[in-house]
Every structure is written in C-alpha cells, then in structure tokens.
Amino acid sequence: MPDTMDVWALVEHEKPLEKIQQPIPEPKGKEVLIKVTHCGVCHSDIHFWEGFYDLGGGRRLNIKDRGVKLPVAMGHEILGDIVKAGPDAGEQPAGARRAVYPWLGCGSCRRCAREEDNMCTAQKSLGIVQNGGYAEYVLVPDSRYLVDPGDVDPAVACTFGCSGITTLNAISKLMPLDPEEHVVLVGAGGLGLAAISILKAYGHEKIISVDIGDDKLEAARKAGATAVVNSTGADPAKEIMTAAGGPVLAVIDFVNISKTATMIQNILGKGAKWVQVGIMGGSVEVSLAGMVFKNTTMMGNITGDPKHLREVARLGREQKLPPLPVTKMPWDEVNKALTLLREGKVTGRLVLVRE
C-alpha cells in the first residue's frame, strides 16, 4: 500500500476543490481504515463549500466558527472497503464492503453513550471536521460506525449515511400516523425521493410531493408519490389541500426557506406535525397563539444516529426499499458534480465512483 493518498480538498471557500496528497492514516486502537469506492454529493456540501449557513434575518453561521480547519475533504455519504484495522478493533475482514456513519460524536458524552452522535455538541464528523469521502481513504474511529449493505447497489447504499438516515429520522418524528393519512414532502430532490422510498417500505399509502420542477415531480411520481404539486402555481397551498382532501397533519420540509415555511403554515390541520430538514435558510413569523390553538408541533431534524443507519441498511438488504435514482460520476469530476448540484440540474442523488 502506498504512503500517500489523493484528496480532493476544500482549500478556499467557493473556489474549486484541489487535488492534493496527504499521508494515509494509520489505524490505532479501535480505528478502521476504509478505502472509499463511492461517495454521495449532498446539498449540505454546497453550503460547506460556500462557507456559511443562512440563519435568516441577515445572520450567518460561518463554517470557520464550527472549528473547521482547511484544507479538508468534504463528502459524508461514504461507502468503501475495509483495508486495515487497529489492534483493538476486533475481527475486521479486509476487503469487506461497508457503509459509513459519518456524523461522529466526541465518544465520551452522555449523548454518544446512547448512540445519539448526531446530537453531540462536540462532533467530529467526517467530511466536515475531518476528511470525508472526497479523500481516497477515511479513518473511522470504531467499527460500530460501519454497516454491511449486503447486495444493495453500492451507489445507493452510500447514500444511507445521510439521505437514508435523515429521512428515516424525520419520518419517525411524524409517527404514529395512520397509513392513509396524507404526508406532504416539500422538495423532490435526493432526500425527498428517499423519504418516499422509506414511507413505502413502512406501508404508507398517501404521499404528496411538492417541488418547483416538473422533472423532479415526475421522478417523485415514479418513486411512489400518490399526488404531486408544483409550488410555482398561483396557490400551491390550496392545491395541496385539494390533493389531501383538507388540511394536513404531517409535513416534512426538505427545502426549508421562508417561502416554503409560509406555505406550510397555511395547510396545517389541528395536531399537525411539521418537521424541518432543509438548511437553505431564511426565517418566518409564527403566531404563538396559533401554535396553541392548532396544537401544532414544529421540529427540527439533524441527520440521524447509528441506529438509523442499521435500520436503513436492514430495509435495503431485505429489498424493502424501492431504489433511489442515482447518477454516477467519476470521482475526479467532483467539481463538476458540485456545480451541477448547485445549479439544480440533478434528479435524485449524485454519487462519485472511484474505480
């Protein structure tokens, strides 16, 4: 094995990623070294690339304020082969394919002890704080963050680490819900389509997909949405309620901007649950008394935990998940992939493949 690896690194925000050489990490203790074969390109990579998150009201959260030091390889939807393991990692068969949980916690707090790494306040996530899947190799601190995807297409299985667990976590916050109760999914990109797949896997029958692109809505219909609404119409809230037969009780917003939030407030019924996933940014005014009168629950959703990854992988291995549409691109075309995603020219998920 060589001493150095290729790394497509973010060296400066909003500048093309640069291919650099770095030493291949040597696994110690319980660590496991993975050679990346597939890595999904996520919209949150775009925000990281740009260098900030829009908090609304003119406020920004700058990436540098999260303890990130450049250069770093982005990419958190990771799948690859075990290469080497530390002396305390137990039996880790070389060459075995594994999907990676990337949202690593500190490993020592109460949240991490409960396998709630995504809720840890001192995260060390792959693709953010340390090198992710845009590097040739990634170092995983413990084999409990690795999941066997079985015979699932690796280009699909790599997406389990973000789109899979994020949508499963969001859907779980809507439950319990009658299978015939309408669920509204705002955004028919990779996450929106993954949510349709998971809802179908759990036997849900009424799914309304909302987007601004007819091509994405057609993909949602093919994935199993029972109704679609183009939100560029004159009154999308009215169209959604017509499709649902009245106000709705379950909404997941994978876009989450001021415009979508305003639209959602106009369609919620009494006792509705509204889960916010997207980080496109913005703000919205909420009637506090209205929240009480409608008994509305509004929840944020930040990725998922290792338990969610094991569950999504189980559904995949048991062939209960309708396949997510993916577009494969060569690993060295990462800058092109980011540009396509930023320009909204991607249906489903973009996956970088390293041969």
C-alpha positions as CSV (number, residue, x, y, z in Angstrom):
1,M,0.0,0.0,0.0
2,P,1.4,3.5,-0.8
3,D,2.2,6.0,1.9
4,T,0.1,8.9,0.5
5,M,-3.4,9.3,-0.9
6,D,-5.3,11.5,-3.2
7,V,-7.5,14.1,-1.5
8,W,-10.0,16.4,-3.3
9,A,-9.7,19.1,-0.7
10,L,-11.6,22.3,0.0
11,V,-8.7,24.8,0.3
12,E,-10.6,28.0,0.0
13,H,-14.4,28.5,0.2
14,E,-16.2,29.0,-3.2
15,K,-13.0,28.0,-5.1
16,P,-12.7,24.7,-7.0
17,L,-11.6,21.8,-4.9
18,E,-7.9,21.0,-5.3
19,K,-6.4,17.5,-5.6
20,I,-3.6,17.3,-3.1
21,Q,-1.6,14.5,-1.5
22,Q,-1.8,13.6,2.2
23,P,-0.4,10.7,4.3
24,I,-2.7,7.7,4.5
25,P,-3.8,7.4,8.1
26,E,-2.6,4.5,10.2
27,P,-5.4,3.0,12.3
28,K,-4.8,2.7,16.0
29,G,-6.9,1.2,18.8
30,K,-10.4,0.5,17.6
31,E,-10.0,2.5,14.4
32,V,-10.7,1.1,10.9
33,L,-9.3,2.4,7.7
34,I,-11.7,2.4,4.7
35,K,-10.7,2.8,1.1
36,V,-13.6,4.9,-0.5
37,T,-15.2,3.5,-3.6
38,H,-18.5,5.5,-3.6
39,C,-19.4,8.9,-2.1
40,G,-22.7,10.8,-2.5
41,V,-22.7,14.5,-3.2
42,C,-25.1,16.2,-0.8
43,H,-26.6,19.7,-0.9
44,S,-25.1,20.4,2.5
45,D,-21.8,20.0,0.8
46,I,-22.7,23.1,-1.2
47,H,-23.3,25.2,2.0
48,F,-19.9,23.9,3.3
49,W,-18.3,24.8,0.0
50,E,-19.8,28.3,0.2
51,G,-18.5,28.7,3.7
52,F,-21.7,29.7,5.6
53,Y,-25.3,28.8,6.6
54,D,-28.1,31.3,6.3
55,L,-29.8,31.7,9.7
56,G,-32.3,34.2,8.5
57,G,-32.7,37.9,9.3
58,G,-29.3,38.7,7.7
59,R,-27.5,36.4,10.1
60,R,-24.9,33.8,9.1
61,L,-23.2,30.9,10.7
62,N,-19.7,30.8,9.3
63,I,-18.1,27.4,8.7
64,K,-14.9,28.6,10.4
65,D,-16.9,29.2,13.6
66,R,-17.6,25.5,13.8
67,G,-14.0,24.6,14.4
68,V,-13.3,23.6,10.8
69,K,-9.7,23.9,9.6
70,L,-8.9,23.9,5.9
71,P,-7.8,22.0,3.8
72,V,-10.4,19.3,4.4
73,A,-12.1,16.7,2.1
74,M,-15.9,17.1,2.1
75,G,-18.2,14.2,1.4
76,H,-20.2,12.3,4.1
77,E,-22.2,9.7,2.1
78,I,-19.4,7.2,2.2
79,L,-19.0,3.5,1.2
80,G,-15.9,1.6,0.7
81,D,-13.8,-1.4,1.5
82,I,-12.0,-2.3,4.8
83,V,-8.3,-2.0,4.3
84,K,-6.8,-2.2,7.8
85,A,-7.8,-2.1,11.4
86,G,-6.2,-1.1,14.7
87,P,-5.2,-3.8,17.3
88,D,-8.4,-3.3,19.4
89,A,-10.9,-3.2,16.5
90,G,-11.7,-6.9,16.6
91,E,-12.0,-9.0,13.5
92,Q,-12.4,-6.7,10.5
93,P,-12.2,-8.7,7.3
94,A,-10.0,-6.9,4.7
95,G,-11.9,-6.1,1.5
96,A,-15.3,-6.3,3.1
97,R,-17.7,-3.5,1.8
98,R,-19.2,-1.2,4.4
99,A,-21.4,1.9,4.5
100,V,-20.0,4.5,7.0
101,Y,-21.9,6.5,9.6
102,P,-20.2,10.0,9.2
103,W,-21.8,12.1,12.0
104,L,-19.2,11.1,14.6
105,G,-19.7,12.4,18.1
106,C,-17.0,13.0,20.7
107,G,-17.4,9.5,22.0
108,S,-17.4,10.4,25.7
109,C,-20.6,12.4,26.4
110,R,-24.0,11.0,27.5
111,R,-25.4,11.5,24.1
112,C,-22.7,9.4,22.5
113,A,-23.2,6.8,25.1
114,R,-26.8,6.5,23.9
115,E,-25.6,6.3,20.3
116,E,-27.0,9.8,19.6
117,D,-23.9,11.0,17.9
118,N,-25.9,13.5,15.8
119,M,-26.9,15.3,19.0
120,C,-23.4,15.6,20.4
121,T,-22.2,19.2,20.8
122,A,-18.6,18.3,20.1
123,Q,-19.0,16.4,16.8
124,K,-16.0,15.3,14.7
125,S,-18.0,14.5,11.6
126,L,-16.4,13.0,8.5
127,G,-16.4,15.4,5.6
128,I,-16.6,18.4,7.9
129,V,-14.1,18.4,10.8
130,Q,-12.0,15.6,9.3
131,N,-11.6,14.1,5.9
132,G,-14.6,12.6,4.3
133,G,-15.3,10.6,1.1
134,Y,-13.7,13.1,-1.2
135,A,-10.5,11.6,0.1
136,E,-9.2,8.2,-1.1
137,Y,-9.2,6.8,2.4
138,V,-11.2,7.7,5.6
139,L,-10.4,6.7,9.1
140,V,-13.4,5.5,11.2
141,P,-12.9,5.6,15.0
142,D,-14.9,2.4,15.7
143,S,-16.4,-0.5,13.8
144,R,-19.8,0.3,15.3
145,Y,-20.0,3.1,12.7
146,L,-19.8,0.6,9.9
147,V,-22.7,-1.3,8.4
148,D,-22.8,-4.1,5.9
149,P,-25.0,-3.1,3.0
150,G,-25.3,-6.6,1.6
151,D,-26.2,-6.8,-2.0
152,V,-27.6,-3.3,-2.3
153,D,-26.2,-1.3,-5.2
154,P,-23.2,0.4,-3.6
155,A,-24.1,3.7,-5.4
156,V,-27.4,3.6,-3.5
157,A,-26.0,2.1,-0.2
158,C,-23.5,5.0,0.2
159,T,-26.5,7.4,0.4
160,F,-27.8,5.6,3.5
161,G,-25.3,7.6,5.7
162,C,-27.1,10.9,5.1
163,S,-30.2,10.9,2.9
164,G,-31.3,7.5,4.3
165,I,-30.9,8.2,8.0
166,T,-32.0,11.8,7.8
167,T,-35.3,10.8,6.2
168,L,-35.9,7.9,8.5
169,N,-35.3,10.1,11.5
170,A,-37.7,12.8,10.1
171,I,-40.4,10.2,9.3
172,S,-40.1,8.7,12.8
173,K,-41.0,12.1,14.2
174,L,-44.3,12.1,12.4
175,M,-45.3,8.8,13.9
176,P,-47.7,7.3,14.9
177,L,-49.6,8.1,11.8
178,D,-52.4,6.2,10.0
179,P,-51.1,4.7,6.7
180,E,-53.9,6.5,4.9
181,E,-53.1,9.9,6.4
182,H,-51.5,12.2,3.8
183,V,-47.8,13.0,4.3
184,V,-46.6,16.1,2.5
185,L,-43.0,16.1,1.4
186,V,-41.7,19.6,0.3
187,G,-38.7,19.1,-2.1
188,A,-38.3,16.2,-4.5
189,G,-34.5,16.0,-4.6
190,G,-32.5,13.2,-3.2
191,L,-33.9,13.5,0.3
192,G,-37.5,13.8,-0.9
193,L,-37.2,10.7,-3.0
194,A,-35.5,8.8,-0.2
195,A,-38.4,9.7,2.0
196,I,-40.9,8.3,-0.5
197,S,-38.9,5.1,-0.5
198,I,-38.9,4.8,3.3
199,L,-42.5,5.6,3.6
200,K,-43.4,3.0,1.0
201,A,-41.2,0.5,2.9
202,Y,-43.3,1.0,6.0
203,G,-46.5,0.6,4.1
204,H,-47.6,4.3,3.9
205,E,-50.2,4.9,1.2
206,K,-50.7,8.6,0.9
207,I,-47.7,10.8,-0.1
208,I,-47.9,14.3,-1.7
209,S,-44.7,15.5,-3.2
210,V,-44.2,19.3,-3.7
211,D,-41.4,20.9,-5.8
212,I,-40.8,23.7,-8.3
213,G,-39.5,21.4,-11.1
214,D,-41.8,19.2,-13.2
215,D,-38.9,16.8,-13.9
216,K,-38.4,16.2,-10.1
217,L,-42.1,15.8,-9.6
218,E,-42.2,13.2,-12.3
219,A,-39.4,11.3,-10.5
220,A,-41.4,11.6,-7.3
221,R,-44.4,10.1,-9.0
222,K,-42.4,7.2,-10.4
223,A,-40.9,6.7,-6.9
224,G,-44.4,6.2,-5.5
225,A,-45.9,9.6,-4.7
226,T,-49.7,9.5,-4.9
227,A,-50.0,13.2,-5.8
228,V,-47.6,15.9,-6.9
229,V,-47.9,19.7,-6.7
230,N,-45.8,22.3,-8.5
231,S,-45.4,25.1,-5.9
232,T,-44.8,27.7,-8.6
233,G,-48.5,27.8,-9.2
234,A,-50.9,30.6,-8.2
235,D,-52.0,28.9,-4.9
236,P,-49.9,25.8,-4.0
237,A,-51.4,25.6,-0.5
238,K,-54.9,25.3,-2.0
239,E,-53.6,22.6,-4.4
240,I,-52.0,20.6,-1.6
241,M,-55.2,20.7,0.5
242,T,-57.3,19.7,-2.6
243,A,-55.0,16.7,-3.1
244,A,-55.2,15.8,0.6
245,G,-58.9,16.5,0.9
246,G,-58.3,19.2,3.5
247,P,-55.7,20.4,6.0
248,V,-52.8,18.0,6.5
249,L,-51.3,16.5,9.7
250,A,-47.8,15.6,8.6
251,V,-45.3,17.7,6.7
252,I,-41.5,17.3,6.1
253,D,-39.8,20.3,4.5
254,F,-36.6,19.3,2.7
255,V,-36.1,22.8,1.4
256,N,-36.9,24.9,4.4
257,I,-36.9,28.5,3.3
258,S,-39.2,31.4,4.2
259,K,-41.5,30.7,1.2
260,T,-42.0,27.0,1.9
261,A,-42.5,27.7,5.6
262,T,-45.2,30.3,4.9
263,M,-46.9,27.8,2.5
264,I,-46.8,25.1,5.1
265,Q,-48.4,27.2,7.8
266,N,-51.4,27.6,5.5
267,I,-52.0,23.9,5.1
268,L,-51.6,22.5,8.7
269,G,-54.6,21.0,10.5
270,K,-55.1,20.7,14.2
271,G,-52.5,18.5,15.9
272,A,-50.2,18.6,12.8
273,K,-46.5,17.8,13.0
274,W,-44.1,19.8,10.9
275,V,-40.5,18.6,10.6
276,Q,-37.8,20.9,9.2
277,V,-34.9,19.2,7.4
278,G,-33.5,21.6,4.7
279,I,-31.0,24.2,5.6
280,M,-31.5,26.6,2.6
281,G,-32.1,29.3,5.2
282,G,-34.4,32.2,6.0
283,S,-37.0,32.9,8.7
284,V,-40.7,33.0,9.2
285,E,-43.1,34.7,11.6
286,V,-45.0,32.2,13.7
287,S,-48.2,33.0,15.6
288,L,-47.6,31.8,19.2
289,A,-51.3,31.7,20.0
290,G,-52.0,30.0,16.7
291,M,-49.5,27.3,17.6
292,V,-51.5,26.7,20.8
293,F,-55.0,26.8,19.2
294,K,-53.9,24.4,16.4
295,N,-51.8,22.2,18.8
296,T,-49.0,22.3,16.2
297,T,-45.7,20.6,16.7
298,M,-42.7,22.1,14.8
299,M,-39.5,20.1,15.0
300,G,-36.0,20.4,13.5
301,N,-34.2,17.3,12.3
302,I,-30.5,17.0,12.1
303,T,-29.4,13.8,10.2
304,G,-29.8,10.6,12.2
305,D,-27.9,8.3,14.5
306,P,-26.1,4.9,14.1
307,K,-29.3,3.0,14.9
308,H,-31.0,4.7,12.0
309,L,-28.2,3.6,9.7
310,R,-28.5,0.0,10.8
311,E,-32.3,0.2,10.2
312,V,-32.0,1.7,6.7
313,A,-29.4,-0.9,5.8
314,R,-31.7,-3.7,7.1
315,L,-34.5,-2.4,4.9
316,G,-32.1,-2.3,1.9
317,R,-30.8,-5.8,2.5
318,E,-34.3,-7.2,2.8
319,Q,-35.2,-5.4,-0.5
320,K,-37.9,-3.4,1.1
321,L,-36.6,0.0,-0.2
322,P,-37.5,1.0,-3.7
323,P,-34.2,2.0,-5.2
324,L,-33.3,5.7,-5.1
325,P,-32.4,7.1,-8.5
326,V,-28.7,7.9,-8.7
327,T,-26.4,9.5,-11.3
328,K,-22.9,8.1,-11.1
329,M,-19.9,10.3,-11.9
330,P,-16.1,9.7,-11.9
331,W,-14.6,10.6,-8.5
332,D,-12.2,13.0,-10.3
333,E,-15.2,15.0,-11.6
334,V,-16.1,16.3,-8.1
335,N,-16.0,20.0,-9.0
336,K,-18.4,19.3,-12.0
337,A,-20.7,17.4,-9.6
338,L,-20.8,20.2,-7.1
339,T,-21.6,22.7,-9.9
340,L,-24.4,20.6,-11.3
341,L,-26.0,20.2,-7.8
342,R,-25.6,23.9,-7.1
343,E,-27.4,24.8,-10.3
344,G,-30.3,22.4,-9.6
345,K,-29.5,20.1,-12.5
346,V,-29.6,16.8,-10.6
347,T,-32.6,14.4,-10.2
348,G,-32.2,12.0,-7.3
349,R,-28.7,11.7,-5.9
350,L,-25.2,12.3,-7.4
351,V,-22.6,9.7,-6.5
352,L,-18.9,9.9,-7.1
353,V,-17.4,6.5,-8.0
354,R,-13.7,5.7,-7.6
355,E,-12.7,2.7,-9.7
